[in-house]
């Protein structure tokens, strides 16, 4: 995954999920254990209790590796930004030193695990103590930051972020990049330089300074608003990529090179290959579109010219984890979403009904971006639910037919070993 910033990115290949029936309804769904804290972390966990609880649910133990790219890690990253942002209100510092970063990251993990979160989030989301420091950014003092940055411009651009339009208009993202560049070069006039003239050695510094900007933003917004803004921003990066790791396609090349005479063999091989992808991660509609395009281009490079997606009836939801008694693919919403926890169990929203055919990439197709109006989004099925999100349009992203996936009712059929380097 490409993260919003340098806080970290989820590992791309979790271990296969063992076949599992959710706990009995009589089994408590909350851990409620007492976290063992270092006592040396200066962050205000009491003030951040609500977002910590939300993060614990979004990173629920069994599902964290499979929801990492879309839900868990973006929420975890946002939580850390908010906690450090609010810490800066009292200390005037937008970063921790490495010693306290170690204590704080450990304490945050303790808090989350005590509420049911996965105990290995640092590895799942690739988050390290250094991600809580200023990194290579030369500015971490609030007063210095505010003397360099156009604060009113930054707040105006980012205090409200449209989760649909921001990914295309990049109003807030551009304001963040401008602020990060100014503090990275410690020169309020530096952003007037052409971006191409910014020396390569400054690029990593600018990337690190984006964390500082995000923390300052979080400190000037209510926690729930800050989390919503940060999730909306990270969501733009989430939907740009395919988080799946593709095994070698040698067998597909062998069996699908002459599909006219070997259709049965070709589709059996494709089915076997796709089944390996289904053990990795839940993906959004737009991620599935990117995955279909990426795999299609790989197959075209392997001299497979015929549309094997159409030949073998492969749909977008075939690229996601399969759930339920019918082993139907679950596509997560393209907009930021959360896991919910109540007396019935853990649940999250996904599409189990739509069967959008996976589009075979055109040789002239350059990008699958939903902002590219030249890209033909697959036809959308007719709405059958009043819960369908009404404000989305094909100009930006695929529609989501919302169906509640209750863990207490879902039997997951992800089995076997995943070997991402194997030839399927």
C-alpha positions in Angstrom: 0.0 0.0 0.0 1.0 3.5 -0.6 0.4 5.3 2.7 -0.8 8.9 3.1 2.6 9.8 4.6 5.6 8.1 6.1 3.8 6.8 9.2 3.8 3.4 7.6 2.2 1.0 5.1 0.5 -2.3 5.7 2.4 -5.5 4.7 0.8 -6.8 1.6 0.5 -10.5 2.3 -1.1 -11.6 5.7 -1.1 -15.2 6.7 -4.1 -17.1 5.4 -7.2 -16.9 7.5 -8.0 -20.2 9.1 -11.6 -21.3 8.5 -13.5 -19.8 11.4 -17.0 -19.5 12.7 -17.5 -16.4 14.8 -17.8 -16.8 18.6 -21.2 -17.7 20.1 -23.4 -14.7 20.8 -23.0 -15.6 24.5 -19.2 -15.0 24.2 -18.2 -11.4 25.1 -16.8 -9.4 22.2 -14.8 -7.0 24.3 -11.5 -7.9 26.0 -11.6 -5.2 28.7 -8.2 -6.3 30.0 -6.1 -3.7 31.9 -3.3 -2.4 29.7 0.2 -2.6 31.1 1.7 0.9 30.5 5.2 2.2 30.7 4.1 5.3 32.6 6.7 7.3 30.6 4.5 8.3 27.6 3.4 12.0 27.7 0.5 11.5 25.3 -3.0 12.2 26.6 -4.8 8.8 26.2 -7.8 9.9 28.2 -8.5 12.7 25.7 -8.1 10.3 22.9 -10.2 7.5 24.4 -12.9 7.6 21.7 -10.6 7.4 18.7 -8.5 4.7 20.4 -11.7 2.6 20.9 -12.6 3.1 17.3 -9.1 2.1 16.2 -9.3 -1.1 18.3 -12.5 -2.1 16.6 -11.2 -1.2 13.1 -8.1 -3.3 13.9 -10.0 -6.2 15.5 -7.8 -9.2 16.2 -8.7 -11.7 13.6 -9.5 -9.3 10.8 -6.7 -6.7 11.1 -4.4 -8.3 8.5 -7.3 -8.6 6.0 -8.6 -5.0 6.6 -5.2 -3.5 7.0 -4.9 -1.6 3.7 -8.4 -0.1 3.6 -9.6 0.3 7.2 -7.2 -0.7 10.0 -3.9 1.0 9.1 -5.4 4.3 7.9 -7.3 4.6 11.1 -4.2 3.7 13.2 -2.1 6.3 11.4 -4.8 8.9 11.9 -5.0 8.1 15.6 -1.3 8.6 16.1 -1.5 12.0 14.3 -4.4 13.1 16.5 -2.7 12.0 19.7 0.6 13.8 18.9 -1.4 16.8 17.6 -3.1 17.2 20.9 0.1 16.7 22.7 1.5 19.7 20.9 -1.2 21.9 22.5 0.4 21.5 25.9 4.1 21.2 24.9 4.4 23.2 21.7 6.1 20.3 20.0 4.7 18.4 17.0 6.9 15.4 17.4 8.3 13.1 20.1 11.9 12.3 20.7 12.9 8.7 19.9 13.0 7.6 23.6 9.5 8.7 24.3 8.3 7.5 20.9 9.3 4.0 21.9 7.3 4.2 25.1 4.3 5.8 23.5 4.0 3.3 20.6 4.2 0.5 23.0 1.5 2.1 25.2 -0.8 2.8 22.3 -0.5 -0.9 21.3 -1.3 -1.9 24.9 -4.4 0.2 24.9 -5.6 -1.1 21.6 -4.9 -4.8 22.5 -6.7 -4.4 25.8 -9.8 -3.5 23.8 -9.6 -6.4 21.4 -7.2 -5.1 18.7 -4.6 -7.3 17.0 -1.4 -7.4 19.1 0.9 -7.1 16.1 -0.3 -3.9 14.6 3.2 -2.4 14.4 4.2 -5.1 12.0 0.9 -5.3 10.2 0.9 -1.6 9.5 4.7 -1.2 9.4 4.7 1.5 12.0 7.9 2.2 14.0 8.9 4.6 16.8 10.7 6.8 14.4 7.4 7.5 12.7 6.3 9.4 15.8 9.3 11.7 15.7 10.0 14.6 13.3 12.2 12.4 11.1 14.3 14.5 8.9 12.0 17.5 9.0 13.8 20.5 10.4 10.7 22.0 12.1 8.8 20.5 15.0 8.2 23.6 17.2 4.6 24.9 16.9 5.7 28.6 17.0 8.3 28.1 14.2 5.8 26.1 12.1 3.2 28.8 12.4 5.7 31.5 11.5 6.5 29.8 8.2 3.1 28.5 7.0 0.0 30.3 5.7 -2.2 29.0 8.5 -5.5 30.4 7.2 -4.9 29.0 3.8 -4.1 25.6 5.2 -7.1 25.5 7.5 -9.5 26.8 4.8 -8.4 24.0 2.5 -8.5 21.2 5.0 -11.0 21.9 7.8 -13.6 20.2 5.6 -12.6 17.5 3.1 -15.0 16.1 0.5 -14.2 12.4 0.5 -15.3 12.1 -3.1 -13.9 15.3 -4.7 -10.7 15.7 -2.8 -9.0 12.7 -4.6 -9.4 14.5 -7.9 -9.3 18.2 -7.0 -6.5 17.7 -4.3 -7.4 21.0 -2.6 -6.3 20.0 0.8 -3.4 17.8 -0.4 -1.9 20.7 -2.4 -2.1 22.9 0.7 -0.4 20.2 2.8 2.3 19.8 0.2 2.9 23.6 0.1 3.2 23.8 3.8 5.5 20.7 4.0 7.8 22.2 1.3 8.0 25.5 3.1 9.0 24.0 6.5 11.2 21.4 4.8 13.3 24.1 3.2 12.7 26.5 6.1 12.0 29.3 3.7 8.5 30.8 3.2 9.4 31.7 -0.4 10.7 28.3 -1.4 7.4 26.9 -2.7 7.4 29.5 -5.5 10.2 27.5 -7.1 9.3 25.1 -9.8 8.8 21.7 -8.3 11.2 20.2 -10.8 13.9 22.5 -9.3 13.6 21.0 -5.8 16.7 19.0 -5.2 16.2 15.2 -4.8 17.8 15.3 -1.4 14.9 17.5 -0.2 12.2 15.1 -1.3 12.5 12.7 1.8 12.6 15.8 4.1 9.4 17.1 2.5 7.7 13.7 2.9 8.6 13.7 6.6 7.4 17.3 7.0 3.9 16.2 5.8 3.6 14.4 9.1 4.3 17.6 11.0 1.6 19.4 8.9 -0.9 16.7 9.5 -0.3 16.8 13.3 -0.7 20.5 13.3 -4.0 20.2 11.4 -5.2 17.5 13.9 -4.3 19.8 16.8 -6.6 22.5 15.4 -9.6 20.3 14.8 -11.9 18.3 17.1 -10.6 14.7 17.3 -13.5 13.2 15.4 -13.2 15.9 12.7 -9.5 15.5 12.5 -9.8 11.7 12.1 -12.4 12.1 9.3 -10.1 14.5 7.4 -7.1 12.3 7.8 -9.0 9.2 6.7 -10.4 11.1 3.7 -6.8 12.1 2.7 -5.4 8.6 3.1 -8.3 7.1 1.2 -7.1 8.9 -1.9 -3.9 6.9 -1.8 -5.7 3.7 -0.8 -7.8 3.7 -3.9 -4.9 4.5 -6.3 -3.2 1.2 -6.0 -3.7 -2.5 -6.0 -2.6 -4.0 -2.6 -2.4 -7.6 -3.8 0.8 -9.4 -4.6 0.6 -11.3 -7.9 2.3 -14.7 -8.2 4.0 -15.7 -11.4 1.7 -16.1 -14.4 3.7 -18.8 -16.2 0.9 -21.4 -16.0 -1.7 -18.9 -17.3 0.6 -18.1 -20.2 0.9 -21.8 -20.9 -2.8 -22.6 -20.7 -4.4 -19.4 -22.0 -2.1 -18.8 -25.0 -4.5 -20.5 -27.3 -7.9 -20.0 -25.6 -9.9 -21.1 -28.7 -8.8 -24.7 -28.3 -8.1 -24.8 -24.5 -10.8 -22.8 -22.9 -11.5 -25.3 -20.1 -7.9 -25.6 -19.2 -7.4 -21.8 -19.4 -10.3 -21.0 -17.1 -9.3 -23.7 -14.6 -5.9 -22.2 -14.4 -7.3 -18.7 -14.0 -9.6 -19.9 -11.3 -6.7 -21.4 -9.4 -4.7 -18.3 -9.8 -7.5 -16.0 -8.6 -8.1 -18.2 -5.6 -4.6 -17.3 -4.4 -5.4 -13.6 -4.6 -8.5 -14.2 -2.6 -6.5 -15.2 0.5 -4.7 -11.8 0.8 -6.9 -8.9 1.6 -10.3 -7.3 1.4 -10.2 -4.6 -1.3 -12.4 -1.7 -2.3 -14.2 -1.4 -5.6 -11.6 1.0 -7.0 -8.7 -1.2 -5.8 -10.3 -4.2 -7.5 -10.5 -2.1 -10.7 -6.7 -1.4 -10.3 -5.9 -5.0 -9.6 -7.8 -6.2 -12.7 -6.0 -3.6 -14.8 -2.6 -4.6 -13.3 -3.0 -8.3 -13.8 -4.5 -7.8 -17.2 -1.4 -5.8 -18.3 0.9 -8.5 -16.9 -1.0 -11.1 -18.9 -0.9 -9.0 -22.1 2.9 -8.7 -21.6 2.9 -12.5 -21.4 1.4 -12.6 -25.0 -2.2 -13.3 -23.9 -4.2 -11.2 -26.2 -7.7 -12.5 -25.7 -9.9 -11.1 -22.9 -9.6 -14.0 -20.4 -11.7 -12.1 -17.9 -14.7 -12.3 -20.2 -13.9 -15.8 -21.3 -13.7 -17.1 -17.7 -16.4 -14.8 -16.2 -14.1 -13.0 -13.8 -15.7 -10.1 -11.9 -14.2 -7.4 -9.8 -15.3 -9.0 -6.6 -13.2 -12.1 -7.5 -10.2 -10.0 -6.5 -11.3 -9.7 -2.8 -11.6 -12.1 0.1 -14.6 -14.5 -0.3 -17.2 -14.7 2.4 -20.4 -16.4 3.3 -21.9 -19.8 2.4 -21.8 -18.9 -1.3 -18.2 -17.7 -1.1 -19.1 -14.4 -2.6 -16.4 -11.7 -3.0 -16.7 -8.8 -0.5 -15.8 -5.4 -2.0 -15.4 -2.7 0.6 -16.8 0.8 0.0 -14.5 3.1 -1.9 -15.2 5.8 0.7 -13.6 5.6 4.2 -15.5 3.2 6.4 -15.2 1.6 9.8 -15.9 -1.7 11.5 -18.7 -1.7 14.0 -19.1 -3.7 17.2 -22.3 -4.3 19.1 -24.1 -7.1 20.9 -24.5 -9.1 17.7 -20.8 -9.1 16.9 -18.3 -7.4 14.7 -19.5 -6.2 11.3 -18.5 -4.0 8.4 -20.1 -2.9 5.1 -19.3 -4.6 1.9 -20.9 -5.4 -1.5 -21.9 -9.0 -1.8 -24.4 -8.6 -4.6 -23.0 -6.6 -7.6 -21.4 -8.6 -10.3 -19.3 -6.0 -12.2 -17.3 -7.7 -14.9 -13.5 -7.2 -14.5 -12.5 -4.9 -17.4 -9.8 -6.2 -19.7 -7.3 -3.3 -20.2 -7.1 -1.6 -23.5 -3.7 -1.3 -25.1 -4.1 2.4 -25.3 -5.3 2.7 -21.7 -2.8 4.7 -19.6 -4.6 5.0 -16.2 -7.5 3.5 -14.3 -7.9 6.6 -12.2 -11.6 7.4 -11.5 -10.6 11.1 -12.2 -9.7 10.2 -15.8 -12.9 10.9 -17.7 -11.7 9.0 -20.7 -11.8 5.7 -18.7 -15.0 3.8 -19.2 -16.2 2.6 -15.8 -18.0 -0.8 -16.1 -21.7 -0.6 -16.3 -23.3 -0.3 -12.8 -26.1 -2.8 -11.9 -29.5 -1.5 -11.1 -30.1 -0.5 -7.5 -31.9 -3.1 -5.5 -31.4 -1.6 -2.1 -32.5 1.7 -0.6 -29.2 1.8 1.3 -27.2 2.4 -1.9 -25.0 5.5 -1.6 -26.8 8.1 -3.6 -24.2 10.9 -3.8 -21.5 8.9 -5.7 -21.3 9.1 -9.5 -19.3 7.2 -12.1 -17.3 10.4 -12.5 -15.4 9.6 -9.3 -15.9 6.0 -8.2 -17.9 2.9 -8.5 -21.2 2.7 -6.8 -21.5 0.7 -3.6 -24.5 -1.4 -2.8 -24.3 -1.7 0.9 -24.9 -5.1 2.5 -24.1 -5.7 6.2 -21.6 -8.5 6.7 -22.2 -9.8 10.2 -19.3 -11.9 11.5 -21.5 -14.0 13.6 -23.3 -15.1 10.4 -20.3 -15.3 8.1 -18.2 -18.4 7.5 -14.9 -17.5 6.0 -13.5 -20.0 3.5 -10.0 -18.8 3.2 -7.9 -21.9 3.5 -4.5 -23.3 2.5 -1.1 -21.7 2.3 -0.3 -18.5 0.5 3.1 -18.5 -1.3 3.3 -15.1 -3.1 6.4 -16.1 -5.0 4.9 -19.4 -6.3 3.8 -20.1 -9.8 0.1 -20.7 -9.7 
